[in-house]
Amino acid sequence: MGVETFVEIGAVELAVETFGSRQDPAVLLVGSGSMLSWDDELCARLAAGGRFVLRYDLRDHGRSVTYPPGAPRYDLRDLSADVIGVLDAFGLRKAHIAGRIVGGWIAQLTALDHPERVATLTLVSTRPTAHGPNNPDLPEHSAEVMAYVTGTPRPDWSDRAAVVEYLVGAARARSPEGEHFDEAEVRSVAERTYDRAEDMASSFNIAATEPGRRWRERLGELEVPTLVVHGTADRFFPYGNALALAAEIPGARLLPLEGVGQDLPRAAWSALASALLEHTAG
């Protein structure tokens, strides 16, 4: 396992876990909330491959600063500034930045606003626009995902068993037809996520954040080497979003994960680790 520490970025405290040696090239993993949205074995494999790996809890997740439910005190650009704050806290002039789902939005903004701090960019299971209505040319969430989101009552966030069942149900709704649903693995991550959280209700604050200015029209400005990784059967951010990212970021390389959804199975995590090691080499 890694080494967990806390960093202060102004009045914001973030929990950060590191793997490997600080003398190695840094890979900063920006997740979709809890640091657990990045697989333990992926982090260990990257470290074994000679990378200094950092993953952290976003605000309102895990052991990082938590605000009252429904009252986020930040926007997406504040979360991008947190990326720079983490790099500064560890004395890192530059790092390979990988963002997954919401973390992909943050990673895009970081690369656009702070290109001198980003060695390479990896975007996993994300899209070129923030939450809210998507662009007409981009596919929206699937009917199965929307049915669960709109039709399933939110649990009592203080009830661990109820929250875990809710999170497992959400993952099942995202799981593509025909893909093996590893309930034991999903349940384990859901339990660990709950146990890390200061307040599970606050973890939904990110959906209420102000997305700020659009950035899709700026993607052509990116000069950083970019890898786009996306499951072809993703029900949450369907694959067309990856096609748009790869087309609009100059020189971007697209790695499709055939038949895979947003919640990556073990084989997909292994493929992602290999791709990250290749993309961040040299």
Secondary structure as a PSIPRED ss2 file (coil, helix, strand):
# PSIPRED VFORMAT (PSIPRED V4.0)

   1 M C   1.000  0.000  0.000
   2 G C   1.000  0.000  0.000
   3 V E   0.000  0.000  1.000
   4 E E   0.000  0.000  1.000
   5 T E   0.000  0.000  1.000
   6 F E   0.000  0.000  1.000
   7 V E   0.000  0.000  1.000
   8 E E   0.000  0.000  1.000
   9 I E   0.000  0.000  1.000
  10 G C   1.000  0.000  0.000
  11 A C   1.000  0.000  0.000
  12 V E   0.000  0.000  1.000
  13 E E   0.000  0.000  1.000
  14 L E   0.000  0.000  1.000
  15 A E   0.000  0.000  1.000
  16 V E   0.000  0.000  1.000
  17 E E   0.000  0.000  1.000
  18 T E   0.000  0.000  1.000
  19 F E   0.000  0.000  1.000
  20 G C   1.000  0.000  0.000
  21 S C   1.000  0.000  0.000
  22 R C   1.000  0.000  0.000
  23 Q C   1.000  0.000  0.000
  24 D C   1.000  0.000  0.000
  25 P C   1.000  0.000  0.000
  26 A E   0.000  0.000  1.000
  27 V E   0.000  0.000  1.000
  28 L E   0.000  0.000  1.000
  29 L E   0.000  0.000  1.000
  30 V E   0.000  0.000  1.000
  31 G C   1.000  0.000  0.000
  32 S C   1.000  0.000  0.000
  33 G C   1.000  0.000  0.000
  34 S C   1.000  0.000  0.000
  35 M H   0.000  1.000  0.000
  36 L H   0.000  1.000  0.000
  37 S H   0.000  1.000  0.000
  38 W C   1.000  0.000  0.000
  39 D C   1.000  0.000  0.000
  40 D H   0.000  1.000  0.000
  41 E H   0.000  1.000  0.000
  42 L H   0.000  1.000  0.000
  43 C H   0.000  1.000  0.000
  44 A H   0.000  1.000  0.000
  45 R H   0.000  1.000  0.000
  46 L H   0.000  1.000  0.000
  47 A H   0.000  1.000  0.000
  48 A H   0.000  1.000  0.000
  49 G C   1.000  0.000  0.000
  50 G C   1.000  0.000  0.000
  51 R C   1.000  0.000  0.000
  52 F E   0.000  0.000  1.000
  53 V E   0.000  0.000  1.000
  54 L E   0.000  0.000  1.000
  55 R E   0.000  0.000  1.000
  56 Y E   0.000  0.000  1.000
  57 D C   1.000  0.000  0.000
  58 L C   1.000  0.000  0.000
  59 R C   1.000  0.000  0.000
  60 D C   1.000  0.000  0.000
  61 H C   1.000  0.000  0.000
  62 G C   1.000  0.000  0.000
  63 R C   1.000  0.000  0.000
  64 S C   1.000  0.000  0.000
  65 V C   1.000  0.000  0.000
  66 T C   1.000  0.000  0.000
  67 Y C   1.000  0.000  0.000
  68 P C   1.000  0.000  0.000
  69 P C   1.000  0.000  0.000
  70 G C   1.000  0.000  0.000
  71 A C   1.000  0.000  0.000
  72 P C   1.000  0.000  0.000
  73 R C   1.000  0.000  0.000
  74 Y C   1.000  0.000  0.000
  75 D E   0.000  0.000  1.000
  76 L H   0.000  1.000  0.000
  77 R H   0.000  1.000  0.000
  78 D H   0.000  1.000  0.000
  79 L H   0.000  1.000  0.000
  80 S H   0.000  1.000  0.000
  81 A H   0.000  1.000  0.000
  82 D H   0.000  1.000  0.000
  83 V H   0.000  1.000  0.000
  84 I H   0.000  1.000  0.000
  85 G H   0.000  1.000  0.000
  86 V H   0.000  1.000  0.000
  87 L H   0.000  1.000  0.000
  88 D H   0.000  1.000  0.000
  89 A H   0.000  1.000  0.000
  90 F C   1.000  0.000  0.000
  91 G C   1.000  0.000  0.000
  92 L C   1.000  0.000  0.000
  93 R C   1.000  0.000  0.000
  94 K C   1.000  0.000  0.000
  95 A E   0.000  0.000  1.000
  96 H E   0.000  0.000  1.000
  97 I E   0.000  0.000  1.000
  98 A E   0.000  0.000  1.000
  99 G E   0.000  0.000  1.000
 100 R E   0.000  0.000  1.000
 101 I C   1.000  0.000  0.000
 102 V H   0.000  1.000  0.000
 103 G H   0.000  1.000  0.000
 104 G H   0.000  1.000  0.000
 105 W H   0.000  1.000  0.000
 106 I H   0.000  1.000  0.000
 107 A H   0.000  1.000  0.000
 108 Q H   0.000  1.000  0.000
 109 L H   0.000  1.000  0.000
 110 T H   0.000  1.000  0.000
 111 A H   0.000  1.000  0.000
 112 L H   0.000  1.000  0.000
 113 D H   0.000  1.000  0.000
 114 H C   1.000  0.000  0.000
 115 P H   0.000  1.000  0.000
 116 E H   0.000  1.000  0.000
 117 R H   0.000  1.000  0.000
 118 V E   0.000  0.000  1.000
 119 A E   0.000  0.000  1.000
 120 T E   0.000  0.000  1.000
 121 L E   0.000  0.000  1.000
 122 T E   0.000  0.000  1.000
 123 L E   0.000  0.000  1.000
 124 V E   0.000  0.000  1.000
 125 S C   1.000  0.000  0.000
 126 T C   1.000  0.000  0.000
 127 R C   1.000  0.000  0.000
 128 P C   1.000  0.000  0.000
 129 T C   1.000  0.000  0.000
 130 A C   1.000  0.000  0.000
 131 H C   1.000  0.000  0.000
 132 G C   1.000  0.000  0.000
 133 P C   1.000  0.000  0.000
 134 N C   1.000  0.000  0.000
 135 N C   1.000  0.000  0.000
 136 P C   1.000  0.000  0.000
 137 D C   1.000  0.000  0.000
 138 L C   1.000  0.000  0.000
 139 P C   1.000  0.000  0.000
 140 E C   1.000  0.000  0.000
 141 H C   1.000  0.000  0.000
 142 S C   1.000  0.000  0.000
 143 A H   0.000  1.000  0.000
 144 E H   0.000  1.000  0.000
 145 V H   0.000  1.000  0.000
 146 M H   0.000  1.000  0.000
 147 A H   0.000  1.000  0.000
 148 Y H   0.000  1.000  0.000
 149 V H   0.000  1.000  0.000
 150 T H   0.000  1.000  0.000
 151 G H   0.000  1.000  0.000
 152 T C   1.000  0.000  0.000
 153 P C   1.000  0.000  0.000
 154 R C   1.000  0.000  0.000
 155 P C   1.000  0.000  0.000
 156 D C   1.000  0.000  0.000
 157 W C   1.000  0.000  0.000
 158 S C   1.000  0.000  0.000
 159 D C   1.000  0.000  0.000
 160 R H   0.000  1.000  0.000
 161 A H   0.000  1.000  0.000
 162 A H   0.000  1.000  0.000
 163 V H   0.000  1.000  0.000
 164 V H   0.000  1.000  0.000
 165 E H   0.000  1.000  0.000
 166 Y H   0.000  1.000  0.000
 167 L H   0.000  1.000  0.000
 168 V H   0.000  1.000  0.000
 169 G H   0.000  1.000  0.000
 170 A H   0.000  1.000  0.000
 171 A H   0.000  1.000  0.000
 172 R H   0.000  1.000  0.000
 173 A H   0.000  1.000  0.000
 174 R H   0.000  1.000  0.000
 175 S C   1.000  0.000  0.000
 176 P C   1.000  0.000  0.000
 177 E C   1.000  0.000  0.000
 178 G C   1.000  0.000  0.000
 179 E C   1.000  0.000  0.000
 180 H C   1.000  0.000  0.000
 181 F C   1.000  0.000  0.000
 182 D C   1.000  0.000  0.000
 183 E H   0.000  1.000  0.000
 184 A H   0.000  1.000  0.000
 185 E H   0.000  1.000  0.000
 186 V H   0.000  1.000  0.000
 187 R H   0.000  1.000  0.000
 188 S H   0.000  1.000  0.000
 189 V H   0.000  1.000  0.000
 190 A H   0.000  1.000  0.000
 191 E H   0.000  1.000  0.000
 192 R H   0.000  1.000  0.000
 193 T H   0.000  1.000  0.000
 194 Y H   0.000  1.000  0.000
 195 D H   0.000  1.000  0.000
 196 R H   0.000  1.000  0.000
 197 A C   1.000  0.000  0.000
 198 E C   1.000  0.000  0.000
 199 D C   1.000  0.000  0.000
 200 M H   0.000  1.000  0.000
 201 A H   0.000  1.000  0.000
 202 S H   0.000  1.000  0.000
 203 S H   0.000  1.000  0.000
 204 F H   0.000  1.000  0.000
 205 N H   0.000  1.000  0.000
 206 I H   0.000  1.000  0.000
 207 A H   0.000  1.000  0.000
 208 A H   0.000  1.000  0.000
 209 T C   1.000  0.000  0.000
 210 E E   0.000  0.000  1.000
 211 P C   1.000  0.000  0.000
 212 G C   1.000  0.000  0.000
 213 R C   1.000  0.000  0.000
 214 R C   1.000  0.000  0.000
 215 W C   1.000  0.000  0.000
 216 R H   0.000  1.000  0.000
 217 E H   0.000  1.000  0.000
 218 R H   0.000  1.000  0.000
 219 L H   0.000  1.000  0.000
 220 G H   0.000  1.000  0.000
 221 E H   0.000  1.000  0.000
 222 L C   1.000  0.000  0.000
 223 E C   1.000  0.000  0.000
 224 V C   1.000  0.000  0.000
 225 P C   1.000  0.000  0.000
 226 T E   0.000  0.000  1.000
 227 L E   0.000  0.000  1.000
 228 V E   0.000  0.000  1.000
 229 V E   0.000  0.000  1.000
 230 H E   0.000  0.000  1.000
 231 G E   0.000  0.000  1.000
 232 T C   1.000  0.000  0.000
 233 A C   1.000  0.000  0.000
 234 D C   1.000  0.000  0.000
 235 R C   1.000  0.000  0.000
 236 F C   1.000  0.000  0.000
 237 F C   1.000  0.000  0.000
 238 P C   1.000  0.000  0.000
 239 Y C   1.000  0.000  0.000
 240 G H   0.000  1.000  0.000
 241 N H   0.000  1.000  0.000
 242 A H   0.000  1.000  0.000
 243 L H   0.000  1.000  0.000
 244 A H   0.000  1.000  0.000
 245 L H   0.000  1.000  0.000
 246 A H   0.000  1.000  0.000
 247 A H   0.000  1.000  0.000
 248 E H   0.000  1.000  0.000
 249 I C   1.000  0.000  0.000
 250 P C   1.000  0.000  0.000
 251 G C   1.000  0.000  0.000
 252 A C   1.000  0.000  0.000
 253 R E   0.000  0.000  1.000
 254 L E   0.000  0.000  1.000
 255 L E   0.000  0.000  1.000
 256 P E   0.000  0.000  1.000
 257 L E   0.000  0.000  1.000
 258 E C   1.000  0.000  0.000
 259 G C   1.000  0.000  0.000
 260 V C   1.000  0.000  0.000
 261 G C   1.000  0.000  0.000
 262 Q C   1.000  0.000  0.000
 263 D C   1.000  0.000  0.000
 264 L C   1.000  0.000  0.000
 265 P C   1.000  0.000  0.000
 266 R H   0.000  1.000  0.000
 267 A H   0.000  1.000  0.000
 268 A H   0.000  1.000  0.000
 269 W H   0.000  1.000  0.000
 270 S H   0.000  1.000  0.000
 271 A H   0.000  1.000  0.000
 272 L H   0.000  1.000  0.000
 273 A H   0.000  1.000  0.000
 274 S H   0.000  1.000  0.000
 275 A H   0.000  1.000  0.000
 276 L H   0.000  1.000  0.000
 277 L H   0.000  1.000  0.000
 278 E H   0.000  1.000  0.000
 279 H H   0.000  1.000  0.000
 280 T C   1.000  0.000  0.000
 281 A C   1.000  0.000  0.000
 282 G C   1.000  0.000  0.000
